[in-house]
Amino acid sequence: MEQEQFNPRTDLSALNEAVNQIRNVLGNIIIGQKQVIDFLIVGLLADGHILIEGVPGVAKTLSAKLLAKSIAAQFSRVQFTPDLMPSDVLGTPIFNTKTGDFEFRKGPIFGNIILVDEINRAPAKTQSALFEVMEERQVTIDGETYLMDEPFMVLATQNPIEQEGTYRLPEAQLDRFLFKIEVKYPSLEEETAILTAQHTLVNKTLLNDVKPVLSVAQIQEARAIIRNLFVEPKLLEFIAKIVHETRNSPSLYLGASPRASLAIVHSAKAFAAIQDRDFVTPDDIIAVAGPVLAHRILLSPEKEMEGLTTSDIVNQIIKKIEVPR
C-alpha cells in the first residue's frame, strides 16, 4: 500500500544516469570510498559546501579534483598556508597605469568548484575571508559587491591528527559546510586493489581520460528538481526532533542551529534522488544526519574525556527518537 502511494511523480532517469556516470568515473580511481563519493555528489546536488577530513594519503584532494573534473565548470585550487592573506584568496585592486584607475583582479575563489587544501593551516584572518562567500555567494571588496557564478561549491580538506602549524576552524565557519565527510583507511582488499591499479599504471591513464559528465545547466536543472521532491510533514518533525535534541543533550556543550535542520532537509532530498526516489524516507534522513551534524555540535568535556565523538552522540540521539513509518 505504501509503495502504491508513492509512485514516481518526477522523472529522475537523466539525473540518475549522470550520477551513475560520476560514480563510475570516481569509483574507477578512488577505490573503496563509495560512501564518500555519494556524499560528494549529494553535496553538489544540494548546493552545499563540503569539509573532507582524513589523515594524509587517503585521496582527499584527489576526490575533490575528480569531482570537479567530472563537471564542465571552472575549477580553482587554493593551498592554505600560515602566511596566506585574504587578498590571496578573494583578489585585490590593482592600479592600471594605462587608465589611471584601480581594477579589481579576481582571486582563485572566483570559480565554480573551489578546492581549499588544508584549510586549517591558515590563520583566522584568512579563514574569515570565506565567511561571506560561502554563505551569500558574493564577495565585497572596497564597497563593491561581486556575485559568484553558479554553481559555487567549496571543497575543503583538513588533517585531524596533525596539530602543529594548524588553526582550529571557527564554529561559524564550520556551520557553513553542509557536510563533514570522514575519509577512512581502505580495507586490506581495497588497498591491494589500489596497489594493483598503481602498479599497472591504470590510475594514471584513467585520471587523464576523465571527461565532464554534467554541465552547469544540467546541475541547475537537477537542483530545481530536487528542491521540489516530496517530504512528509511527519518527517520534517522527525528532523526537528533530532536537531532539537542536540540542544538539550547533557552530552553536548553546543547544539545545532536551524541551519542544520535545513541542511538535513536539502541533503535528504538529494540523497533520495540519487537512490532514484522522488520522495524522502526516514532512512535518507538518518543517512545524512551524521555528516550534517557532526561538525556543528560540541561535546561536553566529560564526554570528550571518555573518548566519544560527535558522531557517536548523533547516533545515540537518533536511536532515542521514534522513527516515523
N, C-alpha and C positions, 0 to 999 in steps of 0.2 A: 504493500500500500504506500509506504514511504517512497519507494522508487518511482511509482506512478505519479506521485505528487510533484516530483522534481525531474520531469522530463526536460532534456536540454532545450532552453529557450534561446540561447546565444550560440552562434556558430564560432567555435574555438579551433576549428581544424587548421586554419592558416597559422594561428598563433602557436599551436602545438607542433606543427611541422617545423617552424623556426626554432622553437625551444629544443626540440629533439636534435636539430642540426647543431645548435650551440653545445648541447650536452655531448654530442659525438666529437665535436672539434676539441673541446676542453678535456673530455674523458680519454681521448687518444693520447694526450700529452701529460695531463695531470692524473696519474694513476691512483685509484683508490680513494679519491676525495669527492665522492658523488654528492654527499650532503652539502659540502662547501660549494660545489658547482651549482646545485639547485638554489641555494640561498643567494648566490651572486646574481642569478637570473631573476629571482624574486625581487631582490633589491632594485634591479634595473626596471622591472615592470611596475613596481610600487613607487617609483620615483623617490628612492631613498639613498642615503649615503651609507657606506659600509666600512666598519673597522675590522681589519683582519689581523688576528693575534696568533702568534706561534713562535716557536724557537727558530733560530736561523736554519735555513736549508730545507724547509718543508714546502717550498714553492708558493709562498705568499705573494711575492712580487710577480712571479710567472703567471699565477692565476689571474691577477688583475690585468696584466698585459694581454693575456689571451682573450679575456672578456672584451677588452677594448678593441682588439684586432678582429673580433668576430662581428663588430658593428661598423657600419660605414659612417663613422663620425670622427671628429678631431680628438686626438689623444695627446695629453701633456703629462710630463712626469716632473715632480719636484722632489729632490733629495733633501730632507730636513736635516740640518746640522746646527750646532750651537751658535755659529756666527751668522746664520741666515737672518736677514732683515725682512720686515713686512713688505717693503717695496720690491724685494726679490721674488715675492710670490704674486703680489697684486699688480705691480707695474709702477711706473714713475713718470712724472712730467719731464720731458727733455727739451732743452732750448734749441730751436731751429734757427740757425744763423742766417738762412736764406730769407725766411719770412719775418724773423724778429719776434716770433711768438713761441710760447711753450706748447708742445704737443705731447699728449699722453701716449706713452709706449706701454702697451698691454703686457702684463706678466703671464707666466705659464698657467695661472688659474683660469685664463680665458680659453676654454676648450669645452668639449662635451664630456669626456671621461678623463678625470684627473687622478693620477696616481701620486699620492703623497707617501713617499717611502720613509719609514722610521719616523713617524710623526712625533713621537715622544722625545726626539733628540733636539728639538728646537725649544727655546725658552717661551714663557707665557706670552711675551710681547709678539712673537711671530705667530704663535698658535692663535692669538686673538684676531689675526688678520682673516681667519677663516670663519669667524662668527657670523658676520653679516651675509657673506656669500653663500654659506651652507644653508642658512635659514630663509633668506629673502631672495636668493638667486640674483643678487646685484652687488656691485662694488661702488662705494662712494669715495672719491678722491678729490680733494680741494673743492668740495661743494658740488662736484659733478657726479651724477649717478650713471653707471654703465650697467646695462642689463645683460645677463648671461643668455646665451643661445640654448635652446632646448634640444635634446636632453642635457641636463647637467648633473653629473654624479661624481662624488669624491670617494675614491677607494684609498683608504689609509692603512698602512701596515705598522705593527709595532711588536717588539720582542718583550714578553712579560717577565723574562728571567733577569736579564742584564740591567742593573740599576745605575751603574757608574756612567755619568755623562748623559743621563736622561732626565726628563721632567714629567711630572705627573700631569695628565690632561685634566683641565678643569671640568667640574660636573656639567657646567653649562655647555661646554663643547661636546662632551660625551653624549649629552641628551640630544644633540643634533644628528647623531648617527642612528639610522633605522635599526641596524643590526650590529652586534659584535660577534664575528664568526671565529671560533677557535679551531685552528688547523692542527690536528694531532699527528703524531708519528704514524707512518704506514705500518701495516701488519707485515709479518715475515714474507707471506706470499706476494703482497703488493711491492715490497722492497725488492724482491727477486725479479719481479716484472719490470721495475724501474731500471735495475741494473742491466737486464737483458736488452731493453729498449735503447739505453745509452750505449751499450757495447756494440750494438748493430747499427748505431747512428740513425735509428728510425726517428728518434725525437727531433733531431736537428732538421731532418727533411720535413717532418710534419709541421714544425714551427714555421719554416719558411713558406710552406704551402697554405697556411691559414688564410682563408678569404672571408670577407664580410658576409654575414648571413642576414642581418637585419639592417634596414635603412632607418634614418631618422624619422621619416614619415610613418613607417611601419611601427616603430616604437610608440609614437604619439597615438596612433590608431589603437594599438594594443592596450595602452594605458587608459584610453577612453572607455574601451570595452570592460576592462577590469573594474573601473570605478563604479560601473552600473551593475555589477554582479549582486546577486541576492544574498542578504544576511537576515536571518530571522530575528525578531526582537528579543527572544529568549537568549540568543547567542550574544547579542550586544550586552545584555545584562550579565551574562557569564564573563565577558571581558571586563566589564566594570567591576565585578566582584573580585576578580583576580588582582586588578590594579589597586582597588580599594584595600584589599587585604595586605598589600605590601606596605601601606601607610600605618597599619595597626599591628604589624607583626613585631613581637618583642625581640625577634632575631635581627631586625634591621634598624639601623640608625637613620637611614634616609629611604623613603618610599618613592614610588614612581609618580610622575605628573600626568595630567590629562593628555599630554603629547604622546605618552606611552600607550594610552588607550587607543588613540587614533592610529598610532603606528601598528598596533596589533590588528586593527580592522583592515587597514590598507594591505598589510603583508599577508594576512589570512586570505584575502580575496585573490591576491596574486598567486599564493601557494595553491589555492583551489584551481585556479585557471591552468597552471602548468600540470595539474593532475587531470586535465580535460573535464573539469566540472564547472558549471556556471552558478554554483551556489556553495556557500561555506558550511563546513561541518565542524563539530567540536574538535575533531582530530586536527583540523587545519589550525585552529586557534592554539591548541596545545603544542603543536609542532613549532610555531613561530614565537610563542610566548617567551621561551628561554632566551633566544638570541635578541629579542626586542628588549627584555627587561634586565638581563644580567649586568649590563654596564650602566644602568640608570639607578641602581639601588646600592646602598652601602651597608655592609654587615656591622652589627654591633661588635664592640671589642671582644666580648666573651665568645661569640661565635667564630670570630676571626682566630682567636687563640685555640679554639677547638679544631681548627683546620678545615672548616666548612667553606664552601664557595657560594657566591650569589646564585649560581645555577642550582645548587643543592636546595637553597631556600625557596626558589621559584618552584621547583618540583614539589617540595613539601606543601606549599600554598595551594597548588593546583589539585593535589590529592585530597586536600581538606574540603574542597568545594564540590558540590554535587554537579556532575556533568549533565547538561540538558540533553534529552533524547527525543 
